[in-house]
Amino acid sequence: MTQTLSEQLKETATFIQSKGIKEVEFGLILGSGLGELADEIENPIKIAYEDIPHFPVSTVVGHAGQLVYGELSGRKVLAMQGRFHYYEGYSMQTVVFPVRVMHALGAESMIVTNAAGGVNESFTPGNLMLITDHINFTGNHPLIGTNDENLGPRFPDMSNAYTKAYGEVAKSVASKLAIPLQQGVYMGFSGPTYETPAEIRFARVIGADAVGMSTVAEVIAAAHMGMKVLGISCITNLAAGMQADLNHKEVVETTERVKVEFKTLIKQVLAEL
């Protein structure tokens, strides 16, 4: 007999709790090249995705594929070192399953990060961008199908999917630390190809500042469950048509270059939220 989503979540949460993971204040989703932040978590408990019931396994280079629980800046966090993407062949419901698990473990807030291509012509590679809103251009949606009323409403409001108060804290912290922080709209494509120059021109016209292949589904699931969200993109390259060519190696190299700023910002924001 097929289990319901609620039953799967209960089983997964019980398994994770059995490993010594108790209260979770913040869920962290760490994007390409940004997973090192999880190495700074104190008194860590690590669980490989492959050991967790109902969890998929990350297949992307630069994604470690484990949950890390412990303390960061005095907060109890559960970090995903490596996320799941629609382009890997997972359903949208599978992509957001970890967000639902974080919520089942008590997390009421989530910090989500990603590597993104800059569309806004004032951005430069290495910039960090506070996500103020998103455009779902993946052609799919994680809430399609039967709705579980225990998790959230059939028709969730997305007006404040990115919690404004969290964004204000991030801007204030960045200013104090003298870390330049852009802000803008993130547009999610399905991938795995990078966008075409024509698609980037289209993205700019409809109001996108950055593009990527993640984040949107996870934030929709978080909003569905009433979680507070802070989203930060690392602008790793300029999008198609704005620079010579695009490759994953450059994405990893840029995140490598800015990771100290990135980690400092997230840790200080956590301390102040």
C-alpha positions in Angstrom: 0.0 0.0 0.0 1.4 3.4 -0.9 2.2 5.7 2.0 0.7 9.2 2.2 3.1 12.1 2.3 2.3 12.7 6.0 3.2 9.0 6.7 6.5 9.3 4.8 7.4 12.5 6.6 6.6 10.9 10.0 8.8 7.9 9.2 11.7 10.1 7.9 11.5 12.5 10.9 11.4 9.6 13.4 14.5 8.1 11.8 16.4 11.4 11.8 15.4 12.0 15.5 16.7 8.5 16.3 20.2 9.7 15.3 20.2 12.3 18.1 18.7 15.2 16.1 16.3 17.1 18.3 15.1 20.7 18.1 15.7 22.4 14.7 15.3 26.2 14.5 16.6 26.8 11.0 16.9 24.7 7.9 19.8 25.5 5.6 19.9 24.6 2.0 23.4 25.1 0.6 23.9 25.4 -3.2 26.7 24.6 -5.6 30.1 25.3 -4.0 28.5 26.7 -0.8 28.3 23.5 1.2 31.4 24.3 3.2 29.3 26.4 5.6 28.1 23.1 7.0 31.7 22.2 8.0 31.6 25.0 10.5 28.6 23.6 12.4 29.6 22.7 16.0 29.0 19.3 17.5 27.8 18.0 14.2 25.7 14.9 13.6 26.0 13.9 9.9 23.6 11.6 8.1 24.2 10.5 4.5 21.1 11.0 2.3 21.3 7.3 1.1 20.7 6.2 4.7 17.5 8.3 5.2 14.1 6.7 4.4 12.3 8.3 1.4 15.3 10.6 0.7 16.7 10.9 -2.8 20.4 11.1 -3.5 22.2 14.2 -4.9 24.0 13.5 -8.2 25.7 16.8 -8.8 29.4 17.5 -8.5 30.0 20.0 -5.7 27.1 18.6 -3.6 28.2 16.4 -0.7 24.9 14.6 -0.1 24.4 14.7 3.6 22.4 16.3 6.4 24.5 18.1 9.0 22.9 19.0 12.4 24.4 21.1 15.2 24.9 24.6 16.3 25.9 27.6 14.1 26.0 31.1 15.6 24.2 29.7 18.6 21.2 28.4 16.6 20.2 24.8 16.1 20.5 24.2 12.4 19.9 21.3 10.0 21.9 21.9 6.9 21.5 20.1 3.5 25.0 19.7 2.0 23.8 19.2 -1.5 20.2 19.7 -2.7 18.0 17.9 -5.3 17.1 19.4 -8.7 14.3 18.8 -11.0 16.7 18.3 -13.9 18.2 15.3 -12.2 14.9 13.5 -13.0 13.2 13.9 -9.7 9.6 14.9 -9.4 9.1 18.4 -7.9 7.5 16.7 -4.9 10.7 14.8 -4.3 12.8 18.0 -4.7 10.9 19.6 -1.9 10.7 16.6 0.4 13.7 17.7 2.5 12.0 21.1 3.2 9.0 19.3 4.4 11.2 17.1 6.6 12.8 20.2 8.1 9.4 21.5 9.0 8.3 18.2 10.5 11.4 18.4 12.7 10.3 21.8 14.0 12.1 24.3 11.8 10.0 27.4 11.3 12.6 29.2 9.2 14.8 28.3 6.3 17.8 29.9 4.7 18.2 28.9 1.1 21.3 29.6 -1.1 22.2 29.0 -4.7 24.7 29.8 -7.4 23.0 31.9 -10.1 23.7 33.7 -13.3 23.5 37.4 -13.3 20.9 39.0 -15.6 20.9 42.5 -14.2 23.6 44.4 -16.1 24.8 46.1 -12.9 25.8 42.8 -11.3 29.3 41.4 -11.4 30.4 37.8 -10.8 31.1 37.3 -7.1 28.2 39.5 -6.0 25.8 38.2 -3.4 22.2 38.9 -4.0 19.3 39.0 -1.5 16.4 37.3 -3.2 13.3 39.5 -2.9 11.0 37.5 -5.0 11.0 34.8 -7.7 9.5 33.8 -11.0 8.7 30.1 -11.5 9.6 29.3 -15.1 10.4 25.6 -14.6 7.2 24.5 -16.3 6.2 22.6 -13.1 5.1 23.1 -9.6 5.6 21.2 -6.3 2.0 21.6 -5.1 0.4 20.0 -8.1 -1.6 16.9 -7.1 -3.5 16.1 -3.9 -3.1 18.8 -1.2 -2.5 17.7 2.4 -4.4 20.2 4.5 -2.2 19.3 7.5 0.8 20.8 5.7 -0.9 23.9 4.2 -3.7 25.4 2.2 -4.7 24.3 -1.3 -4.0 27.8 -2.7 -1.1 29.4 -0.7 -0.5 33.1 -0.9 3.0 33.8 -2.3 3.0 37.6 -1.7 5.6 37.2 1.1 7.4 34.0 0.2 10.7 35.7 1.1 10.3 37.1 4.6 10.8 40.9 4.4 12.0 41.2 8.0 14.8 38.6 7.4 15.8 40.5 4.3 16.1 43.7 6.3 18.4 41.9 8.8 20.5 40.6 6.0 20.9 44.1 4.5 21.8 45.6 7.8 24.4 42.8 8.6 25.9 43.1 5.1 26.2 46.9 5.5 28.0 46.5 8.9 30.4 43.9 7.5 31.0 46.0 4.4 29.9 43.1 2.2 28.2 44.4 -1.0 24.7 42.9 -1.2 22.7 43.3 -4.3 19.0 42.5 -4.3 16.6 41.2 -6.9 14.3 38.7 -8.4 15.4 35.1 -9.0 14.0 33.3 -12.0 14.0 29.5 -11.9 14.5 27.5 -15.1 14.4 23.7 -15.2 17.9 23.2 -16.6 20.2 21.3 -17.1 21.2 23.5 -20.1 22.2 27.1 -19.3 19.7 29.5 -20.8 20.0 30.8 -24.3 20.9 34.5 -25.0 17.2 35.0 -26.1 15.9 33.5 -22.9 18.1 35.8 -20.9 16.8 38.9 -22.8 13.3 37.6 -22.1 14.1 37.1 -18.4 15.4 40.7 -18.1 12.3 42.1 -19.8 10.0 40.3 -17.4 11.9 41.5 -14.4 14.4 38.9 -13.4 17.8 39.9 -12.0 19.3 36.4 -11.7 18.6 33.0 -13.2 19.2 29.5 -11.8 17.9 25.9 -11.7 16.9 25.5 -8.0 15.4 27.3 -5.0 11.9 28.2 -6.5 10.3 24.8 -5.7 11.8 24.7 -2.2 10.6 28.2 -1.4 7.1 27.4 -2.6 7.0 24.3 -0.3 8.2 26.4 2.6 5.6 29.1 2.0 2.9 26.4 1.7 3.8 25.4 5.3 4.1 29.0 6.6 7.9 28.9 7.1 9.9 32.1 7.1 12.5 32.3 4.3 15.8 34.1 3.6 17.2 33.5 0.1 20.7 34.5 -1.0 22.2 33.9 -4.4 25.9 34.0 -5.3 26.2 35.5 -8.7 28.8 33.2 -10.2 28.7 34.4 -13.8 26.9 36.7 -16.2 24.2 34.9 -18.0 24.2 33.8 -21.7 24.9 36.6 -24.2 26.6 38.7 -21.5 29.9 36.9 -21.5 31.9 34.6 -23.8 30.7 31.1 -22.6 29.2 29.4 -19.6 30.5 26.4 -17.7 30.1 24.7 -14.3 33.8 25.0 -13.5 33.5 28.7 -13.4 30.5 28.5 -11.1 32.5 26.5 -8.6 35.6 28.7 -9.0 33.5 31.9 -8.3 31.8 30.4 -5.2 35.3 29.4 -4.0 36.4 33.0 -4.3 33.5 34.5 -2.4 32.8 31.8 0.1 34.4 33.6 3.0 32.1 36.6 2.6 29.2 34.3 2.0 29.8 32.2 5.2 30.5 35.3 7.3 27.2 36.9 6.1 25.1 33.9 6.8 26.6 33.2 10.2 26.2 36.8 11.3 22.6 36.9 10.0 21.8 33.7 11.9 23.1 35.3 15.1 20.8 38.3 14.6 17.6 36.6 13.4 
